[in-house]
Amino acid sequence: MAAQTAARLVRALEEVLGGPVPLRVRAWDRSEAGPPGGPVLVVRHRRALRRLLWKPGELGLVRAWVAGELDIEGDLYEALGRLAGQVWERPAAPAPPLPRRLESRFGLGRELLALAGPLPPPPPPREEVRGRTGLRHTLRRDRRAVSHHYDVGNDFYAQVLGPSMVYSCAYWDGSAYGDAYGDAGGRPVMTLEEAQEAKLDLVCRKLALEPGQRLLDVGCGWGSLVLHAAREYGVTAVGVTLSREQAGLARKRVAEAGLADRIDIRVQDYREVGDGPYDAVSSIGMAEHVGAARYRLYADRLYALLRPGGRLLNHQIARRPEPDEEKYRMDPFIDAYVFPDGELSPVGRTVTLLERAGFEVRDLESIREHYALTLRRWVANLEADLPRAARLAGPGRARVWRLYMAACALAFERNEIGVNQILAVRTPGSGVSGLPLRTRDWRG
Ligand SMILES: C[S@@+](CC[C@H](N)C(=O)[O-])C[C@H]1O[C@@H](n2cnc3c(N)ncnc32)[C@H](O)[C@@H]1O
């Protein structure tokens, strides 16, 4: 009888997912079926099946994962890699509103319904962002969307990001690449903190910061870049974030560093900054929140905030171009649970809009592999003490963050998404950009 549950479960999942289940499956009664070896998909509760019936495909799986009804035992990356071929890369299954209609119209879910038993349909877990209709990227709505992601507890982020408190792609040394998780054959392996410091310094070098200059960091997070720039390059800096929790900790770090007279941290939207001109503007991991429809406005604002000859360093995740060029929204899981209203554009579009705003785009560095390495470190930090992360941010959120960061690591590794640093200048009418003839000034 027990063996039958898992075998029926595999059949049922195949019915709804529309293909073979690429993992071994363990049912709630501990029976197992499916391909042996490798990671195991653990179905802890039959309620997971109801979730799949209501939302076939990715979102249904994720809802069950968030609720703790689904789990992976073994290598999460391998499991996600195998599932990607089966679930994520297939067009979404049709999702009529009621399971009964699903069954009669498409003949799907019969086995799943029988296995799920007479349970009421489960509500989506609390962590999902719901009820978001209306105009995207208004000041108010962006504030709420940012708060959903960033105001979840500084201690939680400290566990994930480590002491550097930088929440964007780090910059790894070649010796760490491919060997980043173990002993690199006797060579020193960079720590996450070193790689983050290398990134902060790279940004400062690209901006050619000098003592006494004014730097604006839009989306300053917990203040790590403005701290580095003020300490190492002697600038005066303004950092703006929409997250109150970030601003609170950033101000504390600034005070502890004795830099309160040179760094101003504000809870302010980039659209509300009105005290230009600045010598340099950095935007690191922030433009993903701007929205495709507002990107032109974003580029115009940053241009207007710079003095002639001032530089912008825009560090941003990009998606690959698609036939439907208007498809900017992130995948449904990320949109519903992680970055509400986050949007990704192809890098070519970003460059075009920066140019339209008047910028001269001078350098573009793709650092895709660096983000995969960074994300794997964050996942490892989270996994090092999952119970603590669950206590700090709530179990659902800890599970969401683990899944999203692991899935993004794979997406960067597979070249499904990229990340680029774009250096642009507000070149004056004279044409004197102030850039060096060669890029070795910052390449090192
Ligand atoms: C992924 S974090 C990156 C933080 C930081 N630059 C770093 O690298 O650690 C994105 C940041 O953008 C900020 N942000 C998002 N939308 C914003 C907006 N409209 N105006 C100002 N800041 C915004 C968030 O508050 C957050 O600080």
The ligand as a MOL file (V3000), in Angstrom:
LIG
                    3D

  0  0  0     0  0            999 V3000
M  V30 BEGIN CTAB
M  V30 COUNTS 27 29 0 0 0
M  V30 BEGIN ATOM
M  V30 1 C 19.6030 45.1200 -4.3150 0
M  V30 2 S 19.6770 46.5510 -3.2830 0 CHG=1
M  V30 3 C 21.3210 47.0830 -3.6240 0
M  V30 4 C 21.8970 47.8720 -2.4950 0
M  V30 5 C 23.3240 48.3670 -2.6740 0
M  V30 6 N 23.4980 49.1930 -3.8520 0
M  V30 7 C 24.3130 47.2220 -2.6610 0
M  V30 8 O 24.9220 46.9550 -3.7040 0
M  V30 9 O 24.4420 46.5890 -1.6030 0 CHG=-1
M  V30 10 C 18.6370 47.7410 -4.1210 0
M  V30 11 C 18.5020 49.0810 -3.4260 0
M  V30 12 O 17.7260 49.9530 -4.2630 0
M  V30 13 C 16.8770 50.7170 -3.4420 0
M  V30 14 N 15.7660 51.2470 -4.2580 0
M  V30 15 C 14.8650 50.5610 -4.9850 0
M  V30 16 N 14.0140 51.4130 -5.6080 0
M  V30 17 C 14.4060 52.6590 -5.2780 0
M  V30 18 C 13.9380 53.9720 -5.6000 0
M  V30 19 N 12.8830 54.1300 -6.3770 0
M  V30 20 N 14.6010 55.0350 -5.0900 0
M  V30 21 C 15.6750 54.8730 -4.2810 0
M  V30 22 N 16.1680 53.6520 -3.9450 0
M  V30 23 C 15.5320 52.5670 -4.4220 0
M  V30 24 C 16.4730 49.7750 -2.3300 0
M  V30 25 O 15.9740 50.4750 -1.2300 0
M  V30 26 C 17.8260 49.0850 -2.0760 0
M  V30 27 O 18.5700 49.8680 -1.1900 0
M  V30 END ATOM
M  V30 BEGIN BOND
M  V30 1 1 1 2
M  V30 2 1 2 3
M  V30 3 1 2 10
M  V30 4 1 3 4
M  V30 5 1 4 5
M  V30 6 1 5 6
M  V30 7 1 5 7
M  V30 8 2 7 8
M  V30 9 1 7 9
M  V30 10 1 10 11
M  V30 11 1 11 12
M  V30 12 1 11 26
M  V30 13 1 12 13
M  V30 14 1 13 14
M  V30 15 1 13 24
M  V30 16 1 14 15
M  V30 17 1 14 23
M  V30 18 2 15 16
M  V30 19 1 16 17
M  V30 20 1 17 18
M  V30 21 2 17 23
M  V30 22 1 18 19
M  V30 23 2 18 20
M  V30 24 1 20 21
M  V30 25 2 21 22
M  V30 26 1 22 23
M  V30 27 1 24 25
M  V30 28 1 24 26
M  V30 29 1 26 27
M  V30 END BOND
M  V30 END CTAB
M  END
